[in-house]
Amino acid sequence: MAGCNDANEENEEETTIGENEIVEDSDNENEEFDTDPSDGDQASEIESLKEEYEFEIESLKEEYKMVTDDYKEAIARYENFVEKAIDYLSEDDLLLLAKGEWDYEIVVNEEPIPSSGEIDISESDFEIAFSERRTDFQILPDEIYNEGAISGDYFDHLTIEGVEPNDIQRTDGTIVTGFIYEFESLPSNTSFQLVLSDELKERLELETNTITINIQ
């Protein structure tokens, strides 16, 4: 009988130990899933910021729509004005209006050509860029608008005398078309000329048909 009692006591101790382990494991699990009270505050703050940003985005969308609508309305009024004004303008006036829709420029290393037509540079490697820019929005009818561009091709209006460029690059865009003349390793005390047509000279508002570039 004593052996049986000892065995029962051992079983009871094992059972008690097992139950204690289960309770401890349960407590540990509860600790793992306990939520920090600050988590709720953070979630609330994030939600508040989200709503604030969404409100700002909607406000910006409405503001953009208003500006766009006003712009379209202004363009429509201007187009209507031009359409009516055309009937009262002479051919010379219309040509002047069309020329205002096209802009031409020649720069040397991004520096504009002075009206005198002479420019000094200190670099032996440089670029000369010729560009044609049209207005962002065409208002005039095609037959009048196209009269504002210089006639023919660009090379009919510009030639280089005295040196040869290493390369010529063409850039094409919706609004801007350009040609870039690249020069390399030209010696000091070199001078050469860009010779312009009368038409391009007028559009560039220069005093001379010959642009002289001096490399110092």
C-alpha positions, 0 to 999 in steps of 0.5 A, a space after each residue: 500500500 505504501 508503494 501505491 501511496 508514493 506513486 499517487 503522490 508522485 502523480 499528483 505532483 506531476 499533475 500540479 507541475 503540469 498545470 502550473 506550466 500550463 498556467 505560466 504558458 497561458 500568462 506568457 501568451 497573454 503578455 505577448 498579446 497585450 496591447 500598448 495603450 499608446 497604440 490606439 492613440 497612434 492609430 487615431 493620429 494616423 487616421 486623423 492625418 490621413 483625413 487631413 491630407 485627403 481634404 487638402 488633396 480634394 481642395 487642390 483638385 478643386 482649385 486646379 479645376 477652377 484655374 483650368 476652367 478660367 484659363 480655357 475661358 480666357 483662351 476662348 475669349 482671346 480666340 474669338 477676339 482674334 477671329 473678329 479682329 482679323 477682318 479689320 487688319 491689313 496683310 502687313 498687320 497680320 504678318 507682324 502678328 504672325 511673326 510674333 508667334 515665332 522666336 529665333 535665337 543664336 547663342 554661343 555657349 548659352 550667351 546671346 549674340 550682342 546686337 553688334 554681332 561680335 563676341 569673344 570667348 576664352 574656351 577652345 571647346 564650345 557650342 553654337 546653338 540656333 533655335 526656333 521656338 513657336 508659341 505654346 498655343 496657336 491662336 491664328 489660323 494656319 494660313 496666317 500662323 505659318 507665315 510667321 516662320 522664316 522661309 525655307 530651311 534654316 541652312 538657307 539663312 545661316 552659314 559658317 565661314 572660316 572653320 568647320 564644326 566637329 559635329 552638328 546635332 538637331 533637337 526636335 520638340 513640340 515647341 522648340 527646334 534647334 541645331 547645335 554646332 559643336 567645336 573642339 580644340 580651336 586654337 587661340 587667336 582664331 576668328 570666324 564668322 556666321 553669315 546670316 540672311 537678311 530675314 534672319 538678321 531682322 528676326 534676331 534684331 541684329 545690326 549686321 549680317 555677319 557675326 564674328 566669333 573671336 577665340 582669345 
